[in-house]
Amino acid sequence: MLSSKTAVNQDAGDAPETSSARPGWTRVSVLMLTLLAAAAALLRFLFLVRKPFWFDECFSAEVSRLSWYDFSRLMWWREANMSLYYLLLRGWLHFGFSPFFIRSLSVVVSLATLPAVFWLSRKLFDRRVALIAVALITFNAYHIRYAQEARSYSLLVLLATLSSGLFVAALRHPSRRNRWGYVLASVLAVYAHLYALLLVAAQWLSVRSWQRTQMSRTKVSGTQVVISPASRRNSIHHAWIWIGLAVLPLLAFAAKTGAGPIRWIPQPGFRDVLDFAEHLAGNDGLPLLLLYAAACVAAIIPQEKMTWLLRPGIASNLWARQFLLVWLLFPVALTLLLSLARPVFLGRYFIFCLPALTILAAAGLARLRRSWMLAFSLAAMLLLSMQGTFRYYDHDFDLERDGSGAAADYILTHAQPGDAIFFYIPGARTPYEFFKTVRAAEDSRSIVAAGPVIEAEIIYPRHGDHLDYRDFTGKPTSDFLRSILGKYARVWLVLMSNGTPGHPDATTLMINQALGESFSRVEQMQFPEVEVRLYSKP
């Protein structure tokens, strides 16, 4: 007969509170984390401004510079989804405004994710798994790619990791501190990106799975105490109520705007899902994806099925594996199902699943029986990840950056006094405003001889002497155009997102007709996804 202590330990193998009894922070682990952090910083700061600063990043910077009145109005009417990132960037911009400095906020946030991944991995498994997981995410090209983007994705990964770590902590020790920490991290994650609600849903599913399988046990003051799953679920249930209440303004925003902000997302196909999986694994195609898949299978397969390959007693926590699988697969599966009615799947929105993939793969690698198997497998995955990172340095993946920055720079270089500028869509004004500010700052410091900045008059969108929240929405009318075009000898037109090539939308056709009636000459300049026209009179 097994002793009571042995029975408790066996039961705990499948409980959420399982972790190694050894201390998490040792000299070796601190040294390894320091080396990995140095490598991560090098890979994320390297070539930070090689890629052009594109529309979305200019949009982030200009939104964050609005007055508090305009900022709050725009958040409510259009941009509440990333409001937390805009607030952080708003404070960050007080210390610099160069593309390098703006992007460095995402780099700093991504570096903070490394100790968070270590901490979460330690809660779910042990120090061995934690160090492997940190190594995998350090060299992951997908994490590096969005660490070099002035958007909220890097922040979303960090907050998703913290939310899950505090979720596990709240299950292990349902204290007020852990519960409120979980609430705070989860609410912040949702305000960083609305799709973080899918993570909270995955956590809800994992609790129900755990509750159905067993009773959870813990030690209090050296004595064995049984804490029922119901009592733990009630603690988490209260946390979910507070999370729901805290995100009600964002849910109201989503209900008010509907699918408008994401109506441009195309219907996903098998190739889109496969591309996302390859990108999430590290941007090195099918070989790296298959290695990650094999490592994840090694994590979830029962040890007794493959005693020749798997080490006993490593990564034995069944609930932890279930939780990571739900976190990794449920958000993607649900949105693909919803996309049958309306497309809502976009790969980069699910970057918050990356910690689940790396930790689960690390758990599988840690189960390998022979040390040489682990060393060889990990080395292969890291080398392929590095290859994916170097490929990213040479060419973007997941999305292609537009040429809005180059178009703005062209106008700033060739504009003449008395010129007017017309932007369609309204948001296309933000790259022009951003690069105008950057060039003016460079000229004032005499760092780059970019030439004088000619401030041509903006005729649309314009509601005042400075950018305000109304300049991000709306469409021009033909009467408006005809009433003002006669005042100018030259008008610049910037076209973006105005239909498919060769099939402009109705507003573009109206603009073409109105400008064609007032100007006899037109020059066209093409940039990636951006067209610039210069209309002039003889």
Secondary structure as UniProt FT lines:
FT   HELIX           4..12
FT   TURN            13..14
FT   TURN            16..17
FT   HELIX           27..45
FT   TURN            46..50
FT   HELIX           55..64
FT   HELIX           68..74
FT   HELIX           75..79
FT   HELIX           80..82
FT   HELIX           83..92
FT   HELIX           93..95
FT   HELIX           99..124
FT   HELIX           127..138
FT   HELIX           141..147
FT   HELIX           153..172
FT   HELIX           176..192
FT   HELIX           194..196
FT   HELIX           197..213
FT   STRAND          216..220
FT   TURN            221..222
FT   STRAND          223..227
FT   HELIX           229..246
FT   HELIX           248..257
FT   TURN            258..259
FT   HELIX           260..262
FT   TURN            263..264
FT   HELIX           270..281
FT   HELIX           285..300
FT   HELIX           303..306
FT   TURN            307..309
FT   TURN            312..313
FT   HELIX           318..338
FT   TURN            339..341
FT   HELIX           347..353
FT   HELIX           354..366
FT   HELIX           371..394
FT   HELIX           404..414
FT   TURN            417..418
FT   STRAND          420..424
FT   HELIX           426..428
FT   HELIX           429..445
FT   STRAND          457..460
FT   HELIX           469..472
FT   HELIX           478..484
FT   HELIX           485..487
FT   STRAND          490..496
FT   STRAND          499..500
FT   TURN            501..502
FT   STRAND          503..504
FT   HELIX           506..518
FT   STRAND          521..527
FT   TURN            528..529
FT   STRAND          530..536
//
